[in-house]
Amino acid sequence: MSSFAERADDIVRAVKLLRQHGVAVGFPMQTADGEIIFAVGNDFTLTADQILELLEHGELHAEGVRRSVEAQAAATRR
């Protein structure tokens, strides 16, 4: 897990990019175990690390978010 403080500029850039693509992104929230999460779109929650991973892979758009969430759900069901 990356440190939010260390990657804050990258996270801000990624959130702005998602919003430019028309994806609604909520304010950051912190889980009980200290992980930073964001409400993304109408139905999804992503961690800061997941958002940064999408950014690094050029998948930071609505379809990339959907595929990421679906892949995560499929892996959880196994």
N, C-alpha and C positions, 0 to 999 in steps of 0.2 A: 504494500500500500504506500502510495506516495504521500508526502506531507503536503497538506493543503497550503500551508504558509509558503513552502518552497515553490509550489507550482501555481500560486494564486494568479499571476499574470497570464499563464497559459489557460487556466480555467476561465478567467474573465473573457479572454479572446474566444475560446470555444463557445461559451454561452452566447456571446454576441453573434457569432457565426450561425449558431442554431436559430437565433431569433431573426437574423437576416434571411434565412431559408423559410421563415414563416412558422417555425416551431415554437410554441409557447414553452417557456422555461421559468419555473418558479424560483423564489429566493432559496439560497442554500439552507439546509437544515442539518442538524447533527444528530446521529443516532445515539442510543445509550452507550454504545461501545466506541464512540468517537468518530465514526465514519461520516463523511460529508455526503449528503444526497440531495438530489434535485428532482422535483416533479417536472416531467418532460411530456409535452403533448397533453392529451386528455387522460391517458390511461397508464402512463409509465413512470417509473422511478429509476433513476440511474445514479450510480455513485460518481464522484468526481473522477475516480480512476477510469471508470467505463467511458465517461465523456472524453477524457484525454486519450484513451485508446482509440476511440472512433476518430478523433482529430488526427492522430498519428497515422491512421490507415486511410485517410481521405474519405471517411464514411460519415462525416458529421452533417447529416441531413435527415429528413423525416424517414426515408426508406432505410437508411443505415441504422437509425435508432430502432425501428421496427424489427429489422433482421436481428439486431443484437439482443433485443428483449426476447424474441422468439427462440433464439439459440440458447439463451440462458434458461428459459423455461423448459426447453427440451432436455437440457443437461440435468436439470433439477428433477425431472420426472424419471430419470433412469435409475 
